[in-house]
Amino acid sequence: MNVMERHKFVVELLMRQNRATVAELAEATGASEMTIRRDLEVLESRGALRRVRGGAVSNLPGGLEPPYAIRALSGSHAKERLARAAVALLTDGETVALDTGTTAVAVAKAMADRRFTVAPLSLHAAFALSAHPGVRLVMPGGQVRPEELSFHGHTPVRTFEDLCFDTFVLGCCGVDPVQGATAYDLDDVEVKRAAVASAQRVILVATADKIGRTALGRICSMEEITLVVTDAPADSPAVEALRDRGVEVVHPVED
């Protein structure tokens, strides 16, 4: 395993069983115990775990959003596929509001060689978009949430109240047919709501693990979402429930 694969393995193992020893992790990954100790030190600095004598325990309690650096470790291929499918639904010249989160960053990267005016809700997405010559950036401003680098407060809300976008590409922590799209951080929820209200259509991009999940803060109802791009199985009960609510569901093309 390379470093990223080991980090992902360690985090996912601890989320399943809460505790693991250095020896156990070394045997499972094929790395030396010294390498595993360095991995644990890095992951502890990112808030993913807490080192204890001889090993580590999970530091990711249920009901809370994992740190950005940890979410970025998982599902990168799936997020890239979803991102390409979402960008394919956009027309050159559109004005686009782009949400926070790791999936939104994948969407930003997929906008290469396209022409859009984009207002990103986070600096992570802004950095990715800044590499694309065809993208004109509109920064909403405001306070920046540490690590997530998302904008929050009155300034970005006022920005979206004053502007009109063709499309808002929305990410979320959970989407439920009844509860709609939800997120953990309430400051982020306020800005997302303003972005939803500013757009003529809303494209929700969600990995399979988000479908059927509900987080604390409600962003919008399913009636406010134009379509959902997801890799959840088309015949899954959650996806069928979305269709029963009249939501169009788009699946990425298989690689």
Backbone as CSV, one residue per row, in Angstrom:
resi,resn,N_x,N_y,N_z,CA_x,CA_y,CA_z,C_x,C_y,C_z
1,MET,0.836,-1.196,0.000,0.000,0.000,0.000,0.874,1.250,0.000
2,ASN,0.421,2.287,-0.722,1.108,3.562,-0.625,0.591,4.321,0.599
3,VAL,1.121,5.521,0.818,0.768,6.272,2.029,-0.726,6.555,2.099
4,MET,-1.321,7.037,1.007,-2.740,7.381,1.013,-3.594,6.142,1.276
5,GLU,-3.228,5.019,0.665,-3.990,3.789,0.866,-3.898,3.326,2.314
6,ARG,-2.699,3.454,2.917,-2.555,3.064,4.318,-3.394,3.948,5.229
7,HIS,-3.342,5.254,4.986,-4.119,6.181,5.818,-5.609,5.870,5.724
8,LYS,-6.069,5.639,4.525,-7.484,5.305,4.335,-7.828,4.006,5.059
9,PHE,-6.958,3.009,4.936,-7.192,1.722,5.593,-7.270,1.887,7.107
10,VAL,-6.340,2.639,7.671,-6.303,2.835,9.122,-7.579,3.524,9.603
11,VAL,-7.964,4.594,8.933,-9.156,5.347,9.339,-10.396,4.466,9.265
12,GLU,-10.562,3.738,8.165,-11.752,2.905,7.992,-11.777,1.757,8.991
13,LEU,-10.598,1.169,9.289,-10.544,0.095,10.279,-10.955,0.605,11.661
14,LEU,-10.442,1.779,12.032,-10.783,2.336,13.335,-12.252,2.730,13.427
15,MET,-12.825,3.159,12.334,-14.248,3.487,12.337,-15.096,2.230,12.551
16,ARG,-14.592,1.076,12.088,-15.327,-0.184,12.252,-15.156,-0.764,13.653
17,GLN,-13.926,-0.761,14.176,-13.676,-1.459,15.439,-13.140,-0.559,16.548
18,ASN,-13.007,0.730,16.292,-12.661,1.774,17.266,-11.207,1.758,17.719
19,ARG,-10.558,0.590,17.805,-9.201,0.515,18.343,-8.384,-0.488,17.545
20,ALA,-7.072,-0.184,17.368,-6.164,-1.113,16.693,-4.762,-0.904,17.235
21,THR,-3.973,-1.971,17.258,-2.592,-1.868,17.723,-1.660,-1.601,16.549
22,VAL,-0.486,-1.096,16.854,0.515,-0.849,15.825,0.875,-2.156,15.126
23,ALA,1.044,-3.223,15.915,1.403,-4.525,15.336,0.319,-5.023,14.394
24,GLU,-0.946,-4.863,14.782,-2.065,-5.293,13.940,-2.082,-4.524,12.623
25,LEU,-1.875,-3.219,12.689,-1.896,-2.392,11.482,-0.703,-2.701,10.587
26,ALA,0.456,-2.954,11.180,1.637,-3.291,10.393,1.424,-4.598,9.637
27,GLU,0.857,-5.592,10.324,0.614,-6.879,9.675,-0.413,-6.743,8.553
28,ALA,-1.462,-5.947,8.779,-2.527,-5.819,7.790,-2.094,-5.044,6.549
29,THR,-1.189,-4.082,6.727,-0.778,-3.226,5.601,0.538,-3.651,4.959
30,GLY,1.300,-4.491,5.654,2.606,-4.887,5.142,3.681,-3.850,5.374
31,ALA,3.390,-2.839,6.174,4.362,-1.788,6.492,5.065,-2.113,7.804
32,SER,6.183,-1.454,8.037,6.896,-1.652,9.299,6.154,-0.933,10.418
33,GLU,6.424,-1.346,11.654,5.796,-0.692,12.796,6.234,0.770,12.900
34,MET,7.474,1.066,12.513,7.933,2.451,12.524,7.125,3.298,11.545
35,THR,6.851,2.739,10.353,6.046,3.455,9.359,4.639,3.685,9.871
36,ILE,4.055,2.672,10.511,2.703,2.803,11.054,2.662,3.886,12.129
37,ARG,3.679,3.954,12.967,3.708,5.002,13.996,3.731,6.391,13.363
38,ARG,4.482,6.531,12.266,4.498,7.832,11.560,3.121,8.126,10.974
39,ASP,2.468,7.100,10.408,1.122,7.273,9.859,0.156,7.738,10.941
40,LEU,0.237,7.113,12.114,-0.662,7.475,13.202,-0.419,8.907,13.670
41,GLU,0.826,9.327,13.655,1.153,10.704,14.043,0.518,11.701,13.077
42,VAL,0.601,11.411,11.776,0.003,12.289,10.771,-1.508,12.314,10.913
43,LEU,-2.115,11.144,11.060,-3.574,11.070,11.149,-4.091,11.715,12.431
44,GLU,-3.323,11.634,13.511,-3.725,12.309,14.738,-3.713,13.829,14.544
45,SER,-2.723,14.333,13.801,-2.646,15.774,13.551,-3.818,16.265,12.716
46,ARG,-4.448,15.349,11.954,-5.601,15.697,11.129,-6.926,15.457,11.844
47,GLY,-6.853,15.018,13.085,-8.070,14.841,13.874,-8.792,13.537,13.653
48,ALA,-8.149,12.562,12.965,-8.829,11.318,12.629,-8.770,10.279,13.726
49,LEU,-7.773,10.382,14.603,-7.607,9.366,15.638,-6.851,9.956,16.824
50,ARG,-6.782,9.153,17.873,-5.994,9.522,19.048,-5.042,8.373,19.355
51,ARG,-3.770,8.691,19.411,-2.790,7.646,19.704,-2.840,7.273,21.183
52,VAL,-2.762,5.991,21.441,-2.693,5.469,22.802,-1.511,4.502,22.858
53,ARG,-1.191,4.044,24.031,-0.052,3.145,24.195,-0.229,1.884,23.330
54,GLY,0.683,1.696,22.391,0.666,0.499,21.556,-0.219,0.574,20.336
55,GLY,-0.928,1.686,20.132,-1.818,1.748,18.984,-2.584,3.050,18.888
56,ALA,-3.862,2.975,18.502,-4.680,4.172,18.323,-6.147,3.823,18.478
57,VAL,-6.944,4.841,18.806,-8.397,4.694,18.864,-9.016,5.747,17.950
58,SER,-10.213,5.482,17.487,-10.897,6.409,16.593,-11.225,7.708,17.307
59,ASN,-11.130,8.806,16.574,-11.476,10.123,17.108,-12.621,10.732,16.322
60,LEU,-13.401,9.864,15.649,-14.488,10.339,14.793,-15.815,9.862,15.353
61,PRO,-16.413,10.613,16.281,-17.685,10.199,16.873,-18.813,10.223,15.860
62,GLY,-19.792,9.360,16.078,-20.938,9.335,15.175,-21.718,10.635,15.236
63,GLY,-22.376,10.982,14.118,-23.195,12.187,14.073,-22.438,13.455,13.783
64,LEU,-21.108,13.361,13.618,-20.313,14.530,13.285,-19.610,14.306,11.957
65,GLU,-19.341,15.396,11.257,-18.676,15.305,9.965,-17.184,15.029,10.168
66,PRO,-16.631,13.998,9.514,-15.187,13.758,9.609,-14.418,14.952,9.052
67,PRO,-13.177,15.185,9.517,-12.376,16.298,9.001,-12.196,16.213,7.484
68,TYR,-12.021,17.365,6.867,-11.862,17.431,5.407,-10.728,16.530,4.926
69,ALA,-9.583,16.579,5.603,-8.422,15.800,5.178,-8.712,14.307,5.177
70,ILE,-9.575,13.862,6.075,-9.934,12.445,6.132,-10.922,12.101,5.029
71,ARG,-11.908,12.952,4.802,-12.873,12.689,3.729,-12.189,12.660,2.373
72,ALA,-11.126,13.457,2.226,-10.408,13.510,0.950,-9.689,12.201,0.646
73,LEU,-9.499,11.361,1.657,-8.805,10.093,1.450,-9.685,9.041,0.795
74,SER,-10.993,9.179,0.934,-11.878,8.095,0.531,-12.681,8.430,-0.723
75,GLY,-12.904,7.394,-1.522,-13.814,7.482,-2.662,-13.411,8.434,-3.757
76,SER,-12.113,8.659,-3.943,-11.689,9.651,-4.943,-12.128,9.259,-6.353
77,HIS,-12.047,7.985,-6.689,-12.439,7.557,-8.040,-13.937,7.778,-8.254
78,ALA,-14.741,7.421,-7.264,-16.190,7.615,-7.381,-16.534,9.091,-7.512
79,LYS,-15.872,9.922,-6.745,-16.136,11.360,-6.805,-15.755,11.932,-8.163
80,GLU,-14.667,11.450,-8.746,-14.257,11.918,-10.070,-15.293,11.538,-11.127
81,ARG,-15.831,10.327,-11.030,-16.865,9.891,-11.983,-18.122,10.744,-11.851
82,LEU,-18.535,10.989,-10.624,-19.707,11.825,-10.400,-19.464,13.246,-10.888
83,ALA,-18.270,13.737,-10.670,-17.933,15.096,-11.094,-18.020,15.237,-12.612
84,ARG,-17.474,14.275,-13.330,-17.542,14.332,-14.797,-18.990,14.300,-15.274
85,ALA,-19.809,13.477,-14.623,-21.224,13.396,-15.008,-21.941,14.710,-14.736
86,ALA,-21.621,15.359,-13.618,-22.266,16.628,-13.275,-21.858,17.731,-14.238
87,VAL,-20.573,17.811,-14.542,-20.083,18.862,-15.446,-20.638,18.664,-16.854
88,ALA,-20.860,17.415,-17.245,-21.437,17.134,-18.571,-22.854,17.700,-18.702
89,LEU,-23.510,17.950,-17.569,-24.863,18.511,-17.592,-24.870,20.030,-17.721
90,LEU,-23.695,20.646,-17.637,-23.576,22.097,-17.725,-23.273,22.531,-19.152
91,THR,-23.731,23.715,-19.510,-23.490,24.288,-20.826,-22.438,25.381,-20.721
92,ASP,-21.495,25.397,-21.672,-20.472,26.450,-21.661,-21.131,27.826,-21.589
93,GLY,-20.570,28.690,-20.767,-21.111,30.032,-20.597,-22.026,30.171,-19.398
94,GLU,-22.387,29.047,-18.754,-23.266,29.107,-17.589,-22.596,29.813,-16.407
95,THR,-23.441,30.404,-15.571,-22.988,30.891,-14.273,-23.320,29.805,-13.253
96,VAL,-22.321,29.430,-12.467,-22.450,28.270,-11.593,-21.990,28.619,-10.179
97,ALA,-22.813,28.318,-9.197,-22.385,28.335,-7.798,-21.953,26.911,-7.466
98,LEU,-20.811,26.781,-6.801,-20.243,25.455,-6.533,-20.049,25.280,-5.033
99,ASP,-20.586,24.221,-4.508,-20.630,23.985,-3.073,-19.260,23.639,-2.479
100,THR,-19.255,23.434,-1.157,-18.066,23.033,-0.420,-17.915,21.508,-0.461
101,GLY,-16.776,21.025,0.067,-16.587,19.589,0.229,-15.701,18.956,-0.818
102,THR,-15.336,17.708,-0.573,-14.396,17.016,-1.448,-15.003,16.663,-2.806
103,THR,-16.303,16.361,-2.842,-16.941,16.078,-4.132,-17.000,17.336,-4.982
104,ALA,-17.255,18.483,-4.357,-17.274,19.746,-5.098,-15.901,20.075,-5.663
105,VAL,-14.844,19.742,-4.938,-13.494,19.957,-5.467,-13.271,19.088,-6.697
106,ALA,-13.775,17.867,-6.672,-13.686,17.007,-7.861,-14.432,17.631,-9.039
107,VAL,-15.582,18.254,-8.764,-16.327,18.955,-9.818,-15.505,20.117,-10.353
108,ALA,-14.868,20.861,-9.473,-14.026,21.987,-9.898,-12.921,21.515,-10.825
109,LYS,-12.280,20.414,-10.482,-11.203,19.880,-11.317,-11.735,19.411,-12.667
110,ALA,-12.962,18.894,-12.689,-13.560,18.399,-13.934,-13.975,19.523,-14.871
111,MET,-13.934,20.762,-14.398,-14.307,21.906,-15.235,-13.177,22.372,-16.147
112,ALA,-12.039,21.714,-16.104,-10.919,22.061,-16.984,-11.363,22.015,-18.440
113,ASP,-10.881,22.972,-19.233,-11.187,23.072,-20.669,-12.639,23.444,-20.952
114,ARG,-13.367,23.908,-19.933,-14.727,24.402,-20.137,-14.777,25.887,-19.798
115,ARG,-15.862,26.563,-20.189,-16.006,27.998,-19.953,-17.217,28.250,-19.047
116,PHE,-16.950,28.690,-17.854,-18.002,29.001,-16.891,-17.613,30.233,-16.082
117,THR,-18.633,30.861,-15.490,-18.415,31.815,-14.403,-18.824,31.086,-13.133
118,VAL,-17.897,30.946,-12.192,-18.138,30.087,-11.024,-17.916,30.856,-9.726
119,ALA,-18.865,30.717,-8.813,-18.724,31.234,-7.451,-18.566,30.039,-6.517
120,PRO,-17.347,29.731,-6.090,-17.136,28.581,-5.200,-17.414,28.959,-3.748
121,LEU,-17.960,28.026,-2.993,-18.269,28.279,-1.594,-17.106,27.929,-0.677
122,SER,-15.981,27.502,-1.254,-14.810,27.198,-0.428,-13.530,27.552,-1.175
123,LEU,-12.466,27.777,-0.401,-11.166,28.055,-1.000,-10.573,26.809,-1.652
124,HIS,-10.895,25.625,-1.147,-10.415,24.396,-1.783,-10.855,24.355,-3.249
125,ALA,-12.133,24.621,-3.484,-12.649,24.628,-4.858,-12.073,25.792,-5.648
126,ALA,-11.913,26.940,-4.992,-11.358,28.104,-5.689,-9.948,27.833,-6.182
127,PHE,-9.122,27.178,-5.356,-7.756,26.859,-5.762,-7.760,25.950,-6.988
128,ALA,-8.649,24.964,-7.013,-8.736,24.061,-8.163,-9.198,24.800,-9.406
129,LEU,-10.180,25.682,-9.255,-10.709,26.427,-10.400,-9.708,27.431,-10.945
130,SER,-8.846,27.948,-10.099,-7.893,28.979,-10.527,-6.919,28.466,-11.586
131,ALA,-6.816,27.155,-11.740,-5.912,26.578,-12.740,-6.554,26.498,-14.117
132,HIS,-7.849,26.812,-14.211,-8.571,26.679,-15.484,-8.713,28.042,-16.164
133,PRO,-8.076,28.271,-17.313,-8.153,29.578,-17.969,-9.546,29.953,-18.452
134,GLY,-10.408,28.953,-18.680,-11.750,29.245,-19.171,-12.752,29.583,-18.088
135,VAL,-12.328,29.521,-16.833,-13.234,29.784,-15.710,-13.003,31.180,-15.149
136,ARG,-14.087,31.943,-15.049,-14.038,33.251,-14.398,-14.533,33.081,-12.972
137,LEU,-13.693,33.432,-12.008,-14.015,33.239,-10.596,-14.749,34.449,-10.015
138,VAL,-15.793,34.182,-9.250,-16.482,35.202,-8.458,-16.434,34.714,-7.022
139,MET,-15.694,35.413,-6.163,-15.510,34.958,-4.788,-16.573,35.571,-3.873
140,PRO,-17.329,34.730,-3.148,-18.381,35.255,-2.279,-17.866,35.902,-1.006
141,GLY,-16.641,35.579,-0.603,-16.050,36.220,0.573,-16.642,35.744,1.883
142,GLY,-16.309,36.457,2.947,-16.802,36.112,4.268,-15.747,35.450,5.130
143,GLN,-16.159,35.030,6.321,-15.263,34.303,7.200,-14.981,32.918,6.624
144,VAL,-13.798,32.379,6.945,-13.409,31.078,6.400,-13.310,30.059,7.531
145,ARG,-14.031,28.984,7.379,-14.012,27.912,8.372,-12.681,27.161,8.293
146,PRO,-11.975,26.991,9.397,-10.677,26.311,9.373,-10.769,24.911,8.773
147,GLU,-9.735,24.539,8.037,-9.573,23.236,7.394,-10.564,23.023,6.260
148,GLU,-11.867,23.200,6.531,-12.862,23.054,5.470,-12.695,24.171,4.447
149,LEU,-12.221,25.333,4.899,-11.996,26.527,4.072,-13.268,26.981,3.367
150,SER,-14.407,26.751,4.001,-15.687,27.196,3.440,-16.008,28.596,3.947
151,PHE,-16.725,29.369,3.134,-17.131,30.714,3.506,-18.410,30.660,4.331
152,HIS,-18.483,31.465,5.382,-19.719,31.529,6.141,-19.884,32.933,6.710
153,GLY,-21.058,33.185,7.242,-21.355,34.508,7.772,-22.251,35.313,6.842
154,HIS,-22.432,36.582,7.188,-23.366,37.434,6.447,-22.892,37.715,5.022
155,THR,-21.581,37.870,4.813,-21.077,38.294,3.498,-21.438,37.322,2.375
156,PRO,-21.145,36.017,2.482,-21.518,35.130,1.374,-23.030,35.006,1.201
157,VAL,-23.776,35.050,2.303,-25.236,34.998,2.180,-25.730,36.195,1.379
158,ARG,-25.205,37.389,1.690,-25.612,38.598,0.972,-25.196,38.518,-0.511
159,THR,-24.024,37.926,-0.770,-23.573,37.773,-2.161,-24.581,36.979,-2.965
160,PHE,-25.037,35.861,-2.409,-25.985,35.029,-3.158,-27.370,35.649,-3.226
161,GLU,-27.700,36.519,-2.292,-28.965,37.246,-2.385,-28.932,38.267,-3.515
162,ASP,-27.739,38.783,-3.837,-27.602,39.833,-4.842,-27.325,39.302,-6.253
163,LEU,-26.996,38.017,-6.389,-26.631,37.454,-7.690,-27.605,36.353,-8.099
164,CYS,-27.669,36.101,-9.405,-28.529,35.045,-9.951,-27.661,34.078,-10.758
165,PHE,-27.756,32.805,-10.464,-26.957,31.792,-11.135,-27.838,30.854,-11.948
166,ASP,-27.257,30.338,-13.017,-27.979,29.337,-13.796,-28.108,28.043,-13.003
167,THR,-27.007,27.625,-12.368,-26.982,26.330,-11.687,-26.217,26.416,-10.374
168,PHE,-26.719,25.730,-9.360,-25.971,25.505,-8.132,-25.650,24.019,-8.062
169,VAL,-24.362,23.682,-8.056,-23.947,22.296,-7.884,-23.786,22.076,-6.388
170,LEU,-24.709,21.347,-5.821,-24.821,21.171,-4.372,-24.211,19.849,-3.933
171,GLY,-23.391,19.907,-2.896,-22.937,18.707,-2.215,-23.666,18.647,-0.881
172,CYS,-23.640,17.509,-0.209,-24.344,17.424,1.065,-23.755,16.303,1.900
173,CYS,-24.153,16.270,3.154,-23.741,15.185,4.050,-24.759,14.060,4.048
174,GLY,-25.960,14.373,3.593,-26.997,13.365,3.499,-28.146,13.855,2.647
175,VAL,-28.827,12.925,1.982,-30.021,13.282,1.209,-31.071,12.196,1.431
176,ASP,-32.224,12.630,1.864,-33.314,11.724,2.204,-34.565,12.147,1.439
177,PRO,-35.336,11.194,0.906,-36.518,11.563,0.121,-37.497,12.462,0.869
178,VAL,-37.589,12.294,2.186,-38.534,13.091,2.977,-37.878,14.355,3.528
179,GLN,-36.681,14.210,4.116,-36.018,15.339,4.768,-35.298,16.255,3.787
180,GLY,-34.989,15.770,2.587,-34.270,16.581,1.607,-32.772,16.513,1.816
181,ALA,-32.060,17.549,1.383,-30.601,17.608,1.497,-30.227,18.214,2.838
182,THR,-29.247,17.594,3.512,-28.857,18.046,4.839,-27.340,18.113,4.962
183,ALA,-26.875,18.861,5.962,-25.433,18.992,6.229,-25.222,19.128,7.727
184,TYR,-23.983,18.870,8.169,-23.675,18.894,9.596,-23.476,20.312,10.133
185,ASP,-22.703,21.121,9.421,-22.332,22.429,9.943,-23.425,23.454,9.652
186,LEU,-23.963,24.069,10.708,-25.102,24.973,10.535,-24.711,26.279,9.860
187,ASP,-23.468,26.736,10.041,-23.013,27.929,9.331,-22.968,27.674,7.830
188,ASP,-22.492,26.486,7.443,-22.475,26.122,6.028,-23.887,26.016,5.469
189,VAL,-24.798,25.473,6.272,-26.184,25.300,5.825,-26.794,26.634,5.415
190,GLU,-26.533,27.679,6.185,-27.104,28.999,5.888,-26.649,29.501,4.526
191,VAL,-25.363,29.314,4.197,-24.840,29.766,2.904,-25.388,28.899,1.778
192,LYS,-25.462,27.591,2.003,-26.004,26.693,0.985,-27.452,27.057,0.643
193,ARG,-28.235,27.395,1.670,-29.628,27.787,1.429,-29.697,29.022,0.534
194,ALA,-28.824,29.986,0.797,-28.813,31.192,-0.022,-28.425,30.868,-1.460
195,ALA,-27.478,29.937,-1.638,-27.066,29.543,-2.983,-28.188,28.825,-3.713
196,VAL,-28.923,27.970,-3.001,-30.087,27.293,-3.601,-31.086,28.322,-4.110
197,ALA,-31.374,29.325,-3.285,-32.360,30.347,-3.655,-31.899,31.196,-4.827
198,SER,-30.573,31.282,-5.045,-30.040,32.147,-6.103,-30.026,31.478,-7.471
199,ALA,-30.266,30.169,-7.532,-30.060,29.414,-8.771,-31.370,29.002,-9.433
200,GLN,-31.337,28.971,-10.766,-32.511,28.518,-11.509,-32.707,27.013,-11.402
201,ARG,-31.609,26.286,-11.241,-31.716,24.837,-11.027,-30.637,24.395,-10.046
202,VAL,-30.892,23.277,-9.374,-29.960,22.732,-8.396,-29.627,21.301,-8.786
203,ILE,-28.331,21.047,-9.002,-27.850,19.694,-9.273,-27.169,19.192,-8.005
204,LEU,-27.738,18.171,-7.398,-27.153,17.587,-6.195,-26.247,16.429,-6.593
205,VAL,-24.994,16.476,-6.154,-24.030,15.417,-6.444,-23.727,14.697,-5.131
206,ALA,-24.010,13.394,-5.084,-23.872,12.661,-3.823,-23.384,11.244,-4.068
207,THR,-22.332,10.850,-3.356,-21.870,9.465,-3.413,-22.915,8.565,-2.750
208,ALA,-22.819,7.277,-3.023,-23.845,6.326,-2.591,-24.070,6.342,-1.084
209,ASP,-22.999,6.576,-0.316,-23.131,6.548,1.139,-23.946,7.709,1.685
210,LYS,-24.172,8.741,0.873,-24.960,9.896,1.328,-26.466,9.685,1.125
211,ILE,-26.833,8.771,0.225,-28.238,8.559,-0.097,-28.933,7.833,1.054
212,GLY,-30.016,8.424,1.553,-30.743,7.840,2.662,-30.237,8.280,4.019
213,ARG,-29.191,9.094,4.052,-28.624,9.590,5.311,-29.183,10.977,5.614
214,THR,-29.298,11.297,6.900,-29.775,12.614,7.315,-28.800,13.218,8.320
215,ALA,-28.378,14.465,8.090,-27.521,15.195,9.017,-28.368,16.223,9.763
216,LEU,-27.729,17.015,10.598,-28.457,17.906,11.511,-29.206,19.035,10.813
217,GLY,-28.532,19.730,9.888,-29.105,20.948,9.311,-29.752,20.707,7.958
218,ARG,-30.966,21.156,7.797,-31.680,20.967,6.531,-31.354,22.092,5.564
219,ILE,-30.862,21.729,4.379,-30.512,22.715,3.356,-31.733,23.080,2.539
220,CYS,-32.383,22.075,1.989,-33.547,22.323,1.137,-34.352,21.036,0.993
221,SER,-35.568,21.170,0.513,-36.430,20.018,0.272,-36.096,19.384,-1.079
222,MET,-36.573,18.187,-1.303,-36.347,17.523,-2.590,-37.024,18.281,-3.726
223,GLU,-38.095,19.004,-3.423,-38.794,19.763,-4.459,-37.934,20.886,-5.022
224,GLU,-36.931,21.322,-4.267,-36.049,22.395,-4.718,-34.852,21.879,-5.515
225,ILE,-34.705,20.562,-5.600,-33.587,19.945,-6.311,-34.044,19.496,-7.690
226,THR,-33.343,19.944,-8.719,-33.722,19.614,-10.094,-33.404,18.170,-10.424
227,LEU,-32.207,17.737,-10.087,-31.815,16.341,-10.324,-30.686,15.952,-9.389
228,VAL,-30.504,14.642,-9.232,-29.473,14.086,-8.365,-28.520,13.246,-9.211
229,VAL,-27.218,13.510,-9.058,-26.191,12.693,-9.699,-25.582,11.816,-8.610
230,THR,-25.685,10.498,-8.753,-25.201,9.593,-7.720,-24.745,8.280,-8.331
231,ASP,-23.883,7.579,-7.590,-23.459,6.242,-8.001,-24.167,5.174,-7.189
232,ALA,-25.191,5.549,-6.413,-25.994,4.558,-5.714,-26.717,3.689,-6.736
233,PRO,-26.866,2.394,-6.477,-27.531,1.503,-7.441,-28.897,2.020,-7.862
234,ALA,-29.160,1.947,-9.151,-30.417,2.488,-9.677,-31.639,1.792,-9.105
235,ASP,-31.479,0.525,-8.691,-32.621,-0.230,-8.172,-32.668,-0.252,-6.642
236,SER,-31.831,0.575,-6.000,-31.835,0.594,-4.536,-33.112,1.276,-4.037
237,PRO,-33.630,0.862,-2.880,-34.863,1.466,-2.352,-34.763,2.984,-2.185
238,ALA,-33.587,3.480,-1.773,-33.433,4.922,-1.557,-33.540,5.693,-2.865
239,VAL,-32.921,5.171,-3.922,-32.996,5.837,-5.228,-34.417,5.755,-5.779
240,GLU,-35.060,4.618,-5.615,-36.446,4.490,-6.067,-37.361,5.458,-5.316
241,ALA,-37.060,5.669,-4.038,-37.852,6.617,-3.249,-37.672,8.041,-3.762
242,LEU,-36.445,8.371,-4.196,-36.215,9.696,-4.780,-37.030,9.862,-6.056
243,ARG,-37.024,8.843,-6.898,-37.809,8.905,-8.144,-39.298,9.023,-7.843
244,ASP,-39.747,8.336,-6.804,-41.161,8.421,-6.436,-41.547,9.840,-6.022
245,ARG,-40.563,10.616,-5.571,-40.812,12.013,-5.209,-40.728,12.933,-6.425
246,GLY,-40.513,12.354,-7.617,-40.438,13.134,-8.848,-39.081,13.691,-9.155
247,VAL,-38.018,13.177,-8.475,-36.656,13.666,-8.690,-35.981,12.866,-9.788
248,GLU,-35.393,13.553,-10.743,-34.617,12.881,-11.778,-33.291,12.439,-11.186
249,VAL,-32.890,11.196,-11.428,-31.637,10.645,-10.906,-30.746,10.264,-12.081
250,VAL,-29.537,10.789,-12.082,-28.575,10.544,-13.151,-27.409,9.731,-12.583
251,HIS,-26.993,8.708,-13.332,-25.879,7.870,-12.906,-24.685,8.103,-13.850
252,PRO,-23.471,8.121,-13.311,-22.298,8.305,-14.178,-22.099,7.105,-15.086
253,VAL,-21.514,7.370,-16.241,-21.205,6.287,-17.181,-20.070,5.454,-16.616
254,GLU,-20.170,4.141,-16.722,-19.115,3.262,-16.234,-17.829,3.504,-17.025
255,ASP,-16.682,3.484,-16.300,-15.380,3.676,-16.938,-15.035,2.459,-17.802
